Amino acid sequence: MAVSDLAQASTARSSAGGGRVEIARFTVLALVAVLSLLPLLAGGFLLYSLSLCFANALAVLSVSMLVRYGGEVSIGHSFFVALGAYAVAIVEHRLGLSIVVSLPLAVLLGAGAGFVFAFPSRRLSGIYLAVATMALALALPEILIGFEKLTGGFEGLYIAQDLIPGVAKSLQHYYVALLVLVLVCLALAHFRKSAQGLALLMAQAQPRAAEAMGITRSWARISIFTLSAALASLAGALTGFASSTVSPNSFTFFSGVFLLVGSVVSLNRLSLPAALVGGAFITLVPTYLAQAGDWVPILYGVALVVVTLGANAGDLRRFLPRGSGR
């Protein structure tokens, strides 16, 4: 069966479940409408938190995309997020250009860095790839501090330029992040039904059948990691723009772990509601647990276990004796 045939079959299945699709679309439209009108009722810290939430939702989507299409886990996606954030800051400081220029540049840098990492590690999978990405997360703070003249060292860099002069910064940060998040979710929904998306899924689920059609698994891994890294870098650019500052303290080893937790909390789904749940979890939970100190990673771990067990409750029931759930 050709990839085009798979695309037609996928479209047919989508048509068969038209009722559920319409409900999902209505839910998403209602959610976007509420979020679009929210600045009329709220402001200050809430808008700032939601702007970061939207940016983190994009980062969560980048990890979920790697899981969905590549079947792999990354602990080091904070590296690509930092790349995008620092791209925005450095372009402003060195060239005096706004996010209109630095945003697409951040995407290109993320894609390039993702390809450079994915090509030599294309034969790694599972725990081996996770450990390789973990090396990126561990090396990141040292890299940012080592290139002090470029990155600002411990103090970091400040992002001051406005996208639209005369408009409040909080509104700029909020609506730009929301718009990009919605557009990315629409693009991912289209990608899932495209021949390219189905080819990546086939390479993961049926590698032998995919190779018979000329789709090698190594090519699929390189492609999806490159796309995922580009999306993570886009998220980083929006994070830097929304927070107005970037520093090594914002991109530690645990930043990559928290992104993975957010992906699990969102059940690795590539939809707007799921991304918002994951983004809100990794944005708001640390805020309200700030006084917990060193307990925050432990609480994240507990939440990760609870969500994982809850999401797989149906599979766990198969291992229980019959009648034990009565």
C-alpha positions in Angstrom: 0.0 0.0 0.0 1.4 3.4 -1.0 1.6 6.3 1.4 -1.0 8.1 -0.6 -3.3 5.2 -0.1 -2.7 5.5 3.6 -3.5 9.1 3.5 -6.8 8.4 1.8 -7.6 5.7 4.4 -6.9 8.1 7.2 -9.2 10.7 5.6 -11.9 8.1 5.3 -11.6 7.2 9.0 -11.7 10.9 9.9 -14.9 11.2 7.9 -16.4 8.2 9.7 -15.9 9.9 13.0 -17.2 13.2 11.9 -19.4 13.7 15.0 -16.4 13.5 17.4 -14.3 15.7 15.1 -17.0 18.4 15.1 -17.2 18.4 18.9 -13.4 18.6 19.1 -13.3 21.5 16.7 -16.1 23.3 18.6 -14.2 22.8 21.9 -10.9 24.1 20.4 -12.7 27.2 18.9 -14.4 27.9 22.2 -11.1 27.6 24.0 -9.3 30.0 21.6 -12.2 32.5 21.9 -12.0 32.5 25.7 -8.2 32.9 25.6 -8.4 35.7 23.1 -10.9 37.6 25.2 -9.2 36.9 28.5 -6.9 40.0 28.5 -10.0 42.1 28.6 -10.8 40.7 32.1 -7.3 40.0 33.5 -3.9 41.5 33.5 -0.6 41.7 35.2 0.9 38.5 36.6 -1.8 36.3 35.1 -1.1 37.4 31.5 2.6 37.0 32.1 2.1 33.5 33.5 -0.2 32.5 30.6 2.3 33.9 28.0 4.9 31.6 29.5 2.3 28.8 29.6 1.7 29.2 25.8 5.5 29.1 25.1 6.0 26.1 27.3 3.0 24.4 25.6 5.0 24.6 22.4 8.0 23.1 24.0 5.8 20.3 25.4 4.5 19.7 21.8 8.0 19.4 20.5 8.7 16.5 23.0 5.3 14.9 22.3 6.0 15.1 18.6 9.2 13.2 19.0 7.4 10.5 21.1 4.4 10.2 18.7 6.3 10.1 15.4 9.7 8.8 16.5 8.8 6.6 19.4 11.8 8.2 21.3 12.2 10.2 24.5 14.4 13.2 24.9 15.7 14.6 28.2 17.7 17.3 26.6 15.2 19.4 24.6 15.9 22.3 26.9 19.1 22.7 24.8 17.1 23.6 21.8 14.7 25.8 23.8 17.7 27.7 25.1 19.0 28.0 21.6 15.9 29.8 20.4 15.7 32.0 23.5 19.3 33.1 23.2 18.9 33.6 19.4 16.2 36.3 20.1 18.3 38.0 22.7 21.6 37.9 20.8 20.0 39.1 17.5 18.6 42.1 19.4 21.8 42.9 21.2 24.2 42.4 18.3 22.0 43.5 15.3 19.3 45.5 16.9 16.6 43.5 15.2 13.2 42.5 16.7 11.5 39.1 17.0 10.2 39.5 13.5 13.6 38.5 12.3 14.9 36.4 15.2 11.8 34.2 15.4 12.3 32.5 12.0 16.1 32.5 12.6 15.5 30.6 15.8 13.5 28.0 14.0 16.3 27.5 11.4 19.0 27.3 14.1 17.0 24.8 16.0 16.4 22.7 12.9 20.1 22.9 12.1 21.2 21.9 15.6 18.7 19.1 15.6 20.0 17.7 12.4 23.6 18.0 13.6 22.7 16.0 16.7 20.4 13.5 15.0 22.6 12.5 12.1 25.5 10.9 14.1 23.0 9.4 16.7 20.5 8.1 14.1 21.2 4.5 15.1 20.6 5.2 18.8 17.2 4.4 20.3 15.5 4.0 23.6 17.5 4.6 26.7 20.7 5.2 24.6 19.2 8.1 22.8 17.7 9.5 26.0 21.2 9.4 27.6 22.7 11.1 24.6 20.1 13.9 24.8 20.8 14.1 28.6 24.4 15.0 27.8 23.1 18.1 25.9 21.1 19.2 29.0 24.1 18.7 31.3 26.5 20.6 29.0 24.1 23.5 28.4 24.7 25.6 31.5 28.5 25.3 31.0 28.2 26.4 27.4 26.1 29.4 28.2 28.5 30.5 31.0 31.6 29.7 29.0 30.6 32.0 26.1 30.1 34.9 28.4 30.8 37.6 25.8 28.1 36.3 23.6 25.5 35.1 26.1 26.0 37.5 29.0 27.3 34.8 31.3 25.5 34.4 34.7 23.6 37.6 34.3 22.2 36.7 30.9 20.6 39.1 28.4 17.6 41.4 28.5 15.1 41.6 25.6 13.7 45.1 25.3 12.4 45.7 21.8 8.7 45.8 21.1 7.1 44.0 18.3 4.4 46.7 17.9 5.4 50.1 19.3 2.7 51.7 21.5 1.1 48.4 22.5 1.5 47.2 26.1 4.3 44.6 26.4 2.1 42.2 28.3 -0.5 42.2 25.4 2.3 41.7 22.8 3.8 38.7 24.7 0.4 37.2 25.3 -1.1 37.4 21.8 2.1 36.6 19.9 2.5 33.4 22.0 -1.1 32.4 21.7 -1.2 33.1 17.9 2.0 31.0 17.3 0.7 28.2 19.5 -2.7 28.0 17.6 -0.9 28.1 14.2 1.5 25.3 15.2 -1.4 23.1 16.5 -3.2 23.6 13.1 0.0 22.7 11.3 0.4 19.6 13.3 -3.2 18.6 12.7 -2.5 18.9 8.9 0.8 17.1 9.2 -0.8 14.1 10.9 -3.0 13.6 7.8 -0.2 14.3 5.2 1.8 11.7 3.3 4.9 12.9 5.1 3.4 12.4 8.6 2.0 9.0 7.7 5.4 8.0 6.3 7.1 8.8 9.6 4.4 6.9 11.5 4.9 3.9 9.2 8.6 4.0 9.7 8.1 3.7 13.5 5.3 1.1 13.6 6.1 -1.0 10.5 9.8 -0.4 9.7 10.1 -3.3 7.3 7.1 -2.3 5.3 8.4 1.3 5.3 11.8 0.2 4.0 10.1 -1.8 1.2 8.5 1.5 0.2 11.9 3.4 0.3 11.3 4.9 3.8 14.3 4.1 5.9 14.0 4.3 9.7 17.2 6.3 10.1 15.9 8.9 7.7 12.6 9.0 9.7 14.5 9.5 13.0 16.7 12.3 11.6 13.6 14.0 10.1 11.4 13.9 13.2 14.2 15.0 15.5 15.0 17.9 13.2 11.4 19.0 13.2 11.1 18.5 16.9 14.2 20.5 17.6 13.0 23.3 15.4 9.7 23.5 17.3 11.5 23.5 20.6 13.7 26.4 19.4 10.5 28.3 18.4 9.2 27.7 21.9 12.4 29.0 23.3 12.2 32.2 21.2 8.7 32.8 22.5 9.9 32.1 26.1 12.6 34.7 25.8 10.2 37.2 24.3 7.6 36.6 26.9 9.9 36.7 29.9 12.0 39.6 28.5 15.2 38.0 29.8 17.3 34.9 29.3 19.9 33.4 31.7 21.6 30.0 32.4 19.4 29.6 35.5 16.4 29.2 33.2 17.8 26.2 31.3 19.1 23.7 33.7 19.1 19.9 33.5 15.8 19.8 35.3 14.3 22.0 32.6 14.5 19.1 30.1 13.1 16.7 32.7 10.2 19.0 33.3 9.4 19.2 29.6 9.3 15.4 29.5 6.9 15.5 32.5 4.7 18.0 30.7 4.6 15.8 27.7 3.5 12.8 29.8 0.9 15.0 31.6 -0.5 15.9 28.2 -0.5 12.2 27.3 1.8 13.0 24.4 -1.2 14.4 22.4 -0.6 17.0 19.7 -3.7 19.0 20.3 -4.2 22.5 21.7 -6.0 21.5 24.9 -3.5 18.8 25.7 -0.6 21.1 25.0 -2.1 23.8 27.3 -2.5 21.2 30.1 1.2 20.2 29.8 2.3 23.8 29.5 0.2 25.0 32.4 1.6 22.1 34.6 5.2 23.0 34.1 4.6 26.7 34.3 2.1 27.1 37.1 3.1 24.3 39.4 6.6 25.6 40.2 5.0 29.0 40.8 2.6 27.7 43.5 5.2 25.3 44.9 8.0 27.9 45.0 8.4 27.5 48.7 8.7 23.7 48.4 12.4 24.3 47.5 14.2 21.0 46.8 10.9 19.1 47.0 9.7 20.5 43.6 11.6 17.8 41.5 10.2 15.1 43.8 6.6 16.4 43.5 7.1 16.4 39.7 8.2 12.8 39.9 5.2 11.8 41.9 2.9 13.6 39.5 4.7 11.9 36.6 4.1 8.4 38.1 0.4 9.2 39.0 -0.4 10.5 35.5 1.4 7.6 33.8 -0.5 5.0 35.9 -3.7 6.8 35.4 -3.2 6.9 31.6 -2.4 3.2 31.5 -5.1 2.1 34.0 -6.8 0.1 31.3 -3.6 -1.9 30.6 -2.9 -2.4 34.3 -6.3 -4.0 34.8 -5.3 -6.9 32.5 -2.7 -7.9 35.1 -5.2 -7.9 38.0 -7.1 -11.1 39.0 -10.6 -11.2 37.7 -13.1 -9.8 40.1 -10.5 -7.8 42.0 -12.0 -4.5 40.7 -15.5 -5.3 42.1 
